[in-house]
Amino acid sequence: MSNKGITPREKSYPEWYLDVIEKAELAENSSVRGCMVIKPYGYAIWENIQKGLDRMIKESGAKNAYFPIFIPLSFLSREADHVKGFAKECAVVTHHRLKETADGKGVEVDPDSKLEEELIVRPTSETIMYDTFSTWIKSWRDLPLRINQWANIVRWEKRTRPFLRTAEFLWQEGHTVHLTHKEAQEEVKRALGMYVEFARQYLAMETYYGKKSDSEKFAGAVNTYGVEAMMQDGKALQFGTSHDLGQNFAKVFNIQFADKDGSLKSPWQTSWGVSTRMIGALVMTHSDDNGLVLPPSIAPIKVVLIPIFKDENKEKVLEYSRSVQKELSKSISNVELDDRDFVSPGFKFNEWEKKGVPVRIEIGQKEMEEGGVVIVRRDTSEKVKNGFGDLTEVVEKTLSDIQENLYNRSKELLISKTYRVEDFEELKNTFEKGKGFVRANWCGDPKCEENIKYHTKATTRCLTDDGVGIKGKCVYCGKDSSEEWIFAKAY
Ligand SMILES: [Zn+2]
């Protein structure tokens, strides 16, 4: 870790983001360009995300399974829009063997090992899964089918940023198959709602969510719905999507079921996913110039105890600290005691602050004599003394206050930086100055959307339910419109 401090957000938001990730030891670049190493502390956050979300996914009736990382090229190209959408970012396996070089000093690809059919490293798993689904599904009795997969994905990105955009990332992808379109549409909304609720409960984030425009939808989908969070710089980060696939994939992968009357029908499908991008969203939503700030629900360490001692009272302070840890651990998970004696308490304060641990408890000679501790909140830096008696209750209350405070801040930011605009001048001005989200009527013509993007770099993010039926004039062309869309510059 370098000694350089964290760049303040005011100075450079992108640099601040990279500094927070480095100082909190979440991830680092690898020798493979565009691929990151997720370090233990960053991975522990991902594991907590997985735990919470996996429970919600299973409650919906989905079961976890695992499919191959390789997809035959011919599978990917069966659905025309799908392959078009992913063609430019595919990693392709063409050979399966190496051989010694002529000089015997190294190895090279053996040209005789060329594969008959190239394999794509999965950019998403619709095709490989649905090929299998066509053998699993025979009758109406086999539906609905709900499968979820936790996996890694490769999309060959040139410009990358840790967690936000990397060539390889981790995610979950849910894939469901239904008897009717209505049932599939309900599933699409249910999955979207699950992500919104997960963001609220665990990540302490409020979001906008709704339908994406055609230009922003998933390649091969009839409709895509997305969850959009606002970062502190006013930019949008899409962290979850849910797709209505219609019968597009069912038809090209020959998924058919015999209905109750014996007739063969194509089912209706959905897919939905969230990725390690969520960690990027988490960092950018809550953190400050001192480093990472984590909501307690997702924090790998909820409470850190820092004993302050000298050689002469070391054992006594540590002993008292251990009794505090033992007491708190009865009802709070992940209470860490930092008993290192080769770094100063000040160094420890700084380190755990950068790592975003929600509550720090300081224990020195004075606290020990008084039979108490000092509690410090990461989100507000508020410092209070507390006795031993009701300590667990007070710490639990503090953790839930922090969770609530972070959520409220996120909600306030979202509301205070969303502007309703009436015409294009106003839209341009808002994006030049304000940096936030804009609500504006749009006629639905992709040309207007393209022009807005060209002039402002902002894109349509989503059409929320309450934006449907809002009458006005298209912010670009002035035609009548009854849909108020959310526009933003996006990560
Ligand atoms: Zn228009």
Residues whose N, C-alpha, C, O or C-beta is under 5 A from the ligand:
A	BS01	ZN	C443 D445 C448 C474 Y476 C477 G478
